[in-house]
Amino acid sequence: MDYTLIILRLGQQVRQHRLNRGLTQAQLAALACVTRQKVIAVEKGDLSVGMLAYARVLGALDCEFAVVPAVMPTLEEIQGMFD
């Protein structure tokens, strides 16, 4: 499994949890003690974002990392990797 796809999926999950909680990126940033730009980078799956930023954002959403078996990428995910 390609690591970039894993990071992209994590970013999408973070965004979905933020939206489900009714938070803006700025509100989540304030809760996580990071900048709004960092939240944007997390949600985009930016490879330069460190684990501490992900941990802060996930903690602010009352979530945590979990190790689960990878699933095959969808056609949309494959397409997105080439856009």
NORLIN-V453708 format. One record per helix or strand. SS is the DSSP state (h for helix, s for strand). FROM is the first residue (numbers start at 0). LEN is the number of residues. If there is no record, write none. Layout:
<<SS | FROM | LEN> <SS | FROM | LEN>>
//
This chain:
<<h | 2 | 18> <h | 24 | 8> <h | 35 | 9> <h | 50 | 10> <h | 74 | 8>>
//
